[in-house]
Amino acid sequence: MLRDAGELLMKNLIAVCVALFVYVPVYAQWTKVPPPAIPRGPDGKPNLSAPAPKLPDGTADLSGVWEPAETKWLRNLAADI
C-alpha cells in the first residue's frame, strides 16, 4: 500500500511540475503586451478619464469582463465560518 501511495505522489508531483513549466513561459510572453482597446496618454499610461467606447446606436459600450464587488465567497466558501 505504501508503494501505491508513493507512486501516486510522484505522479501528482510530475503533473504539477509539467503544468508549471508550461504555464510560466506562456504567461511571460504576454506580460508586456498592452490591451489595444484601452485609451492611453502620451506617456503610455491608461487614460482613466477617457470616455467609454460607443456602440453604433450611440450608447456606451460596457461589455467586457466584470467582477462583482464582493468575491470573498467565490474564493473561499467558508469565509465567515
Summary of the structure (lengths in Angstrom):
residues: 81
radius of gyration: 22.2
end to end distance: 36.2
largest distance: 67.9
contacts: 104
relative contact order: 0.06
helix: 40%
strand: 5%
